Amino acid sequence: MIDKRQTIAGMALGMMGVVTFSLTLPMTRIVVETLDPLQVSIWRSLAASIVAAFILLIVRPVKPQAADWQRLLVCAGGLVFGFPIFIALAMQTVSAAHGAVVVGLLPLGTSVASVFISHERPSKAFWAVSTVGTVLTLMFVLRQAEGALAIGHVYSMIAVIVASIGYANGGLLAKRLGGWQVSCWTLIAALPFLGIATFFVPPIPLSIDVVSFGAFTYLALMSQLIGFILWYKGMALAGIARVSQLQLLQLFLTVIAANLILSEPIDGEIATFGSLVVLSVWLSSKMKVST
């Protein structure tokens, strides 16, 4: 059973992770204007892996068991390779606000994945509220896109699938290994494959402008490492399905960030849909989730 203080702490850490992730799409859109999407994805993950290796060498936590590496590889496939690559591809053809459809689908996708992976059993009321929140989010995105789905939205859908599986596996491992340990070990699991990829993907050029370099650094350190440390710790304390619902808020945080950073327009619908989604997230956090 999860006590009240654990739930509050887990939800708070999960929210901090969501705020960190909310800048991922705007920062990615900045970088892909200068660099190739695959180049951004591989080298941002490699940079994060090197930092993670130093953290593990200094702290020296308990190493994952042999059985854990399979789940870590699944996490790496979804969150180190799949999600960054498909999001970077998406940002070439859609705005950060429209590409934020991924955060509208991730909570439900993660909850579904957790049912099969970690044996969590959300109540019917939880599913009902979560589904309503997700439908509202999708309605908002489609209205913003005027009902037209670009190839970038397809890439976002693929990113949802791989990230949901990665989140659910990572959340399960975090209950035993700890949140920051899972984040770091996932990057270590990906390191051999990233090393091979660097032979085929050109490095980040030294001539890159300051703004793009700053955005790339954010993606490597915050989106790929620090955000996941906060996120997994929140899942470990409050449960995968419950914390995953916080990502419904990420859409609106991303839209606001896109407006402030990229001057992408915000219309009056955001306040209405945002309020309804906030309500659905609050209600879902009150619903029973058993294991």
Secondary structure, 3 states (H helix, E strand, C coil): CCCHHHHHHHHHHHHHHHHHHCCHHHHHHHHHCCCCHHHHHHHHHHHHHHHHHHHHHHHCCCCCCCCHHHHHHHHHHHHHHHHHHHHHHHCCCCCHHHHCHHHHHHHHHHHHHHHHHCCCEECHHHHHHHHHHHHHHHHHHHHHCCCCCCHHHHHHHHHHHHHHHHHHHHHHHHHHHCHHHHHHHHHHHHHHHHHHHCCCCCCCCCCCCHHHHHHHHHHHHHHHHHHHHHHHHHHHHHCHHHHHHHHHCHHHHHHHHHHHHHCCCCCCHHHHHHHHHHHHHHHHHHCCEEC
